[in-house]
Amino acid sequence: MNNPFITDKSYKGINFTSKPLSKGDYENCIFDTCSFSKSDISNIVFMECVFTDCDLSNVNLTNTSFKETDFKGCKLLGIRFDHCNDFLLSFNFYNCTLNLSSFYKLKLKNTIFQKCKMISVDFTKAQLTEAQFESCDLENAIFENSNLEKANFSTAINYAFDPEKNSIRKARFSKEGVLGLLTKYKIHIE
């Protein structure tokens, strides 16, 4: 049974928590101020879609596909992005809250995180080559065995990770932020 193909449709102010989004392949669709909190959007394909000011906290993303999808001003708390279908996975986040979410082992080359709050986000074993963390708060974010080559942390704040446990070749950091790379040494810098 094939899922329906929905294209160029806009959804505004819909509560998908009480009435779930229909299974299907959504292309070039816009979701504006919709609530998906704690809902099941598993096995749905989103291609070139935009989510603006939506609440997707604690959604079930098992085998969900995101291809060239943007999230703008969205609340994305506790999401297991690592449960997504990783084939051609590609998304960007602008002014979003991603606290307690997981990107474990995902390939996120060139992903943009702009002005995002990312408290306690798990990036363990993620491939973040050339990712942009523009003006993001990465307090207690976990980077372990992550590929951060050419990633840009120059305007990010509150990050702290062990450069010996991550690949950081040609990554960019601010002078102030680079102190987060020394946390494991428990030294005092004045």
N, C-alpha and C positions, 0 to 999 in steps of 0.2 A: 504494500500500500504506500503510494507516494504522498508526501506532504504537499499541501497546496503552495503555490508560488505567489507571494504578495509583493507588489512593487509600487513604489512612489505613493505610499499611503501615509497620512499623518494621524497620530493618536494624541489627543490633548486631554489632560486631566482625568484620565481613566484609572480606576482602581482595579488593577489586575490581581490584587490580593484576594478579593472576593470572587471575581470572575476571571479565571486564568486566561492568559494569552493563548490563542489557538496554536497548535503545533503547525509549523510550516517553515518555508524559506522566505525570509523578509529581505528585500533588496531596496536600497535607497529610501528607507522608511524613516520617519521622524517620530520620536516618542518625547513628548513635552509635558512636564509636570505630572508624570504618571507614577503610580505606586505599584511596585512589584514586591514589596517587603515580604520576606518569608515565603514567596510563591515558588512554583516549580516551572522554570523555563528550560528544562533539560531537553536535549535532542532538537533544539530549534537552531536554525541558521540565520545569522544576521550579517548581511553583506552591505557595506557602505551605508550603514545606518547611523543615526545620531540620536543619543539620549541626552536631553537637556533638563536639568532640575528634577531628575527622577530619583526615587528612593528604591534602590535595589538591594537593600541590606538583607543579608542572610538568605539570598535566593539560592535555589538548587541549580547549578550549572552543569550537571553531569552530561557530558558529550555535547554541550552547546558550542556552536561555532561563531566566532566573531572574526570577520574579515574586513579590514579597513573601517572599523567602527570607532566613533568618537563619543566620549562621555564628557559632558560639560556641566559643571555645577551639580554633580550627582552625589548622592549619599550611597556609599558602597561598603558598608561595614560588615566585617566578618565573612567576606566572600572567598570561596575556594576556587580561584581562577585556575588552579592546577587540576581541577576536575573537567575543564573545558576540553573540547576536541582541539588538539594542538596543530592540526593540519592547516597550514596557511594562516595561523593565528596572528592577528594584527589589530591592535587598538591603541588609542591615545586617550589621555586623561587631562582635563583642564579644570582647575578650581574644584576638584573633587575631594571628598573625605573617604579615604580607603583604609581606615584604621582596622587592625586585626585581620586583614585579608592575606591570602597566600598566593604567591606566584612560584611556588616550589617547582624547580626543574624546568620551568618554561623557557622557550626561546623567544626573547623579547628585543631582538636587535632593532635599533633605531626608534624604540618606543619613547613617546614624549609624556612626561609627567610634569605638568606645569601648574605651579601654585597649589599643589595638593598637600593635604594633611595625611601623613602616612605613618601614624604611630603604631609601633609593634607589627609592621608588615613583614612577612617572611619571604625573602628572596634567596633562600638556601638553594644552591646549585643552579640558579637561574643564569641564562645566557643574556646578559644585558649590554652587549657590545654596542657602543655608540648611543646608548640610552641617554636621554636628557632629563635631569632632575632639576628643573628650573624653579627656584624659589619654593622648594618643597621642605616640609618639616618631616625629618626621618628619625624622630626620637624613638629609640629602642627597636629600630628596624633591624632585621637579622640578615646579614650578608655573610654567608659561609660557603666556601668552595664555589663562589659565584664568579662569572666572567664579567668584569667591569672594564674591560679594555676600551679605551677611547670614550668612556662614559663621562658625562659632564655633571660634576657636583659643585661647580664654582659658585652657584648662588643658593645651594641647598644648605640647610641648617640641621644641627643636632644629630648628625650621623656619627657613628662610632663603629669601626670594624677593624679587624686584624688584616693588614695588607699581606701578611705571610700566608693567610688562609684564603686569599682571593687573588684573582689575576687583575691587576690594576694598571697594566702597561698603557702609557699615554692617556690615562684618565686625567681629568681636569678638576682641580680643587682650589678653593680660595685659601689665602694665607691663614685666616682665622679658622676655617673649617678643617684644615689638614690636622689640627690638633686631635680631632676625633680618631685619627689613625694611630695615635700614640696612647690611647686609653688603656690598652692591655698592660702597659709598662708601669702604670700607677705612679707617674712622675708628676711633679709640680712645675709648671712653667709660669714664670713671672714676667 
